[in-house]
Amino acid sequence: MRLLRSTTSRLALAVSVAFLLAFIVLGTGVYAAVSTLLERDAHEVVRTDAAGLRDLYRHAGYARLREELQGRIGTPDDPDMVYMLLDARGEVIVGTLANVPGWTAHARWLEFTDAEADDAPRVVAHQQRLDNGQYLVAGLRMRSEDGFLRLILHSALAALLAAAVMGAMVGRWTSRWVARRLGSLDRTAERVAAGEMDLRVRSDGSGDAFDRVALRFNGMLDRIQALLDAVRHATDHIAHDLRTPLSRLRTRLEAMRAVPAIAASPAALAELESGLAEADGLLQSFSALLRLSRIEAQAATTDDATVVDLDQLVADVVELYQPVAAQRGMRLCVSGVPLQVAGDPDQLFQVLVNLLDNALKYGPTGGTVSMDTAVDGEHAVLRIRDQGPGIPEGDRQRVFDRFERLQADRGQAGTGLGLSLVRAIVSRHRGTVVLSAGDPGPGGTPGLCVTVQLPRRPPAALA
């Protein structure tokens, strides 16, 4: 019983039993098919022979039939053939056998044992009533057919024994193969738990269940590694850049505005304002970095999270940025359908703010920024298109990295963490964000389209 508690042992037993059952079913089917075929052939031979004797009786009469039967019985062409003439009571008038066991007058087909022969073979016979009230019986001893079936049965039993041994070997091999595949995963997990975070399970590229588990396990380790790196990077930045002393420095710079010498000097005051702006930018970067690290460390959202009306969120963001767009001479166009998603409304609001802010920042004066929502199967889709310079296809993945900025944008204000924050929030909400070419601008600029897909909450789920 202790052996059967092992999963690999149960797997080996299941494979062996399945192997044997398949062999038994196949063998039974073959035996039944051969038996039916032999029986049908025997009936056909007997029926043909009986029909010939019946025709002889009709055309040549009773005397000729009796003479033919006596000739066949005396010098048989086939020793297994059986011929008899019976009276109305079933008594043998002329025949190969002295009697017919279990004879009945109304039976068309008879099956009995030839007790007069040493091996007592089974006899299959066809009976037909003659015009004079007698019965003509033509039959066949099934020696060859039954012997062939016995040979098949004995061979099947021997093969069943061989199949049992082979099934046990296949089951054992299967269980060892499974144990070896799982053992690689177990050893890797053990070493990772011990601190070797760079280890990964080797994938054989077969695409089977074990290979998919290995790939998912590696993906999980990659995710853990990324989270640890994010926390480590955030800690390093905070430790090296001394966010707290920077805050105190900004406070002192702010206090220097009241110094009479600086207040009286426009140049000094301008330099002070520049320093304050730089300090504010650094503090903003630290805050964004910390927020990004916290989001990446959070677990993914579940279906029972807060239900968010995505279309209402879009309307709120557009209302917030409408004055900014008007100030820059740009138009905001909104369209779509009501959609609900599950997640953190503050974080999703941050995604929309970052994307719309980028679209307005890089779009040309007089251009258009469009936002639309749509349904794609089980996903809610949000698209934001601008008519700005766009992003080259080779850089569309790179811009999601932290502090990554294209060469043409280095003079623009910003922290370089906006798209990183967008990707982190969307990933936490089990969605995807993709960059592609947008709407061409007035000056021939390619534009940029940001597509965000999030799991949709249909009305049935809300109810």
Residue pairs with C-beta under 8 A, 6 or more apart in sequence:
3 9
4 10
4 13
8 175
8 176
8 178
8 179
9 175
11 171
11 174
11 175
11 178
12 168
12 171
12 172
12 174
12 175
13 171
14 171
15 167
15 170
15 171
15 174
15 175
16 164
16 167
16 168
16 170
16 171
17 167
19 163
19 166
19 167
19 170
19 171
20 160
20 163
20 164
20 167
23 159
23 160
23 163
23 167
24 160
27 156
27 159
27 160
30 152
30 156
31 149
31 152
31 153
31 156
34 148
34 149
34 152
35 149
38 145
38 148
38 149
39 124
39 145
41 145
42 124
42 140
42 142
42 145
43 109
43 124
43 126
45 140
46 124
46 125
46 126
46 138
46 139
46 140
47 126
49 81
49 138
50 126
50 128
50 136
50 138
53 65
53 68
53 69
53 83
53 136
53 138
54 128
54 136
56 64
56 65
56 68
57 64
57 65
57 130
57 136
62 130
62 132
65 85
65 136
66 85
66 94
69 83
69 84
69 85
69 94
69 95
70 94
72 81
72 83
73 83
73 94
73 95
73 96
76 96
80 121
80 140
80 141
80 143
80 144
81 96
81 138
81 139
81 140
81 141
82 95
82 96
82 97
82 114
82 123
82 125
82 137
82 138
82 139
82 140
82 141
83 94
83 95
83 96
83 137
83 138
83 139
84 92
84 93
84 94
84 95
84 96
84 97
84 100
84 136
84 137
84 139
85 92
85 93
85 94
85 95
85 134
85 135
85 136
85 137
86 92
86 93
86 95
86 100
86 103
86 134
86 135
86 137
87 93
87 133
87 134
87 135
88 105
88 133
88 134
88 135
90 99
90 100
90 103
90 105
90 135
91 99
92 98
92 99
92 100
93 134
95 137
97 114
97 116
98 116
100 110
100 112
100 125
100 137
101 112
101 113
101 115
102 110
102 112
103 110
105 129
105 135
107 127
108 126
108 127
108 128
109 124
109 125
109 126
109 127
110 123
110 124
110 125
110 126
110 127
110 137
110 139
111 122
111 123
111 124
111 125
112 122
112 123
112 125
113 120
113 121
113 122
113 123
114 120
114 121
114 122
114 123
114 141
117 141
119 143
121 141
121 142
121 143
121 146
122 141
122 142
122 146
123 139
123 140
123 141
123 142
124 139
124 140
124 142
125 137
125 138
125 139
125 140
126 137
126 138
126 139
127 135
127 136
127 137
128 135
128 136
129 135
129 136
130 136
178 210
181 210
182 210
184 201
184 202
184 214
185 201
185 213
185 214
185 217
188 199
188 200
188 201
188 217
189 217
191 199
192 199
192 221
197 221
197 224
197 225
197 228
198 225
199 221
200 218
200 221
201 214
201 217
201 218
202 214
203 211
203 214
203 215
203 218
204 211
205 211
226 296
227 296
227 297
230 292
230 293
230 296
230 297
231 293
231 297
233 289
233 293
233 402
234 289
234 290
234 292
234 293
237 286
237 289
238 286
238 290
241 282
241 286
243 283
243 286
246 279
246 282
246 283
246 286
247 283
249 279
250 276
250 279
250 280
250 283
253 272
253 275
253 276
253 279
254 276
256 262
256 272
257 263
257 269
257 272
261 268
262 268
262 269
262 272
263 269
281 413
281 415
284 415
285 415
285 416
285 417
288 415
288 417
288 418
288 421
289 402
289 415
289 417
291 421
292 402
292 417
292 420
292 421
292 424
295 347
295 421
295 424
295 425
295 428
296 424
296 428
298 428
299 428
300 427
300 428
300 429
300 430
301 342
301 343
301 344
301 428
301 429
301 430
302 342
303 342
303 455
303 457
303 461
304 342
305 342
305 343
305 344
306 342
306 343
306 344
306 345
307 340
307 341
307 342
307 457
307 462
308 340
308 341
308 342
308 343
308 344
308 345
308 348
309 338
309 339
309 340
310 339
310 340
310 341
310 348
310 373
310 380
310 382
310 454
311 336
311 337
311 338
311 339
311 373
313 345
313 348
313 349
313 352
314 334
314 336
314 352
314 371
314 373
314 382
315 334
316 349
317 349
317 352
317 353
317 356
318 332
318 334
318 356
318 371
320 353
321 332
321 353
321 356
321 357
321 360
322 332
324 360
325 331
325 332
325 360
325 369
328 360
328 363
328 365
329 365
329 366
330 360
330 363
330 365
330 366
330 367
330 368
330 369
331 367
331 368
331 369
332 368
332 369
332 370
332 371
333 368
333 369
333 370
333 371
334 370
334 371
334 372
335 370
335 371
335 372
335 373
336 371
336 372
336 373
336 374
337 373
337 374
337 375
339 373
339 375
339 380
339 456
340 380
340 456
340 457
340 458
340 462
341 348
341 380
341 429
341 454
341 455
341 456
341 457
342 429
342 455
342 457
343 428
343 429
343 454
344 425
344 428
344 429
347 425
347 428
347 429
348 425
348 429
350 421
350 425
351 421
351 422
351 425
351 426
351 452
352 382
354 418
354 419
354 421
354 422
355 384
355 422
355 450
355 452
356 369
356 371
356 384
357 418
358 386
358 418
358 419
359 369
359 384
359 385
359 386
359 388
359 448
359 450
360 369
360 386
361 412
361 414
362 386
362 388
362 389
362 409
362 412
362 448
363 369
363 386
363 387
363 388
363 441
364 387
364 388
364 441
364 442
364 443
364 445
366 442
367 386
367 387
367 388
367 441
367 442
368 386
368 387
368 439
369 384
369 385
369 386
369 387
370 383
370 384
370 385
370 439
371 382
371 383
371 384
372 382
372 383
373 380
373 381
373 382
373 383
374 380
374 381
374 383
375 381
375 456
376 453
378 455
378 456
379 431
379 453
379 454
379 455
379 456
380 453
380 454
380 455
380 456
381 451
381 452
381 453
382 451
382 452
382 453
382 454
383 449
383 450
383 451
383 452
384 449
384 450
385 438
385 439
385 447
385 448
385 449
385 450
386 438
386 439
386 447
386 448
387 438
387 439
387 440
387 441
387 442
387 445
387 447
388 438
388 441
388 445
388 447
388 448
389 408
389 445
389 446
390 437
390 438
390 445
390 446
390 447
390 448
391 399
391 406
391 435
391 448
395 406
396 435
396 436
398 404
399 405
399 406
399 419
399 435
400 419
400 420
400 422
400 423
400 433
401 420
402 416
402 417
402 420
403 415
403 416
403 417
404 416
404 420
405 412
405 414
405 416
422 433
422 452
423 433
426 432
426 433
426 452
426 454
429 454
429 455
430 454
430 455
431 452
431 453
431 454
431 455
432 452
432 453
433 450
433 451
433 452
433 453
434 450
434 451
434 453
435 448
435 449
435 450
435 451
436 448
436 449
436 451
437 446
437 447
437 448
437 449
438 446
438 447
438 448
438 449
439 447
439 449
440 446
440 447
441 447
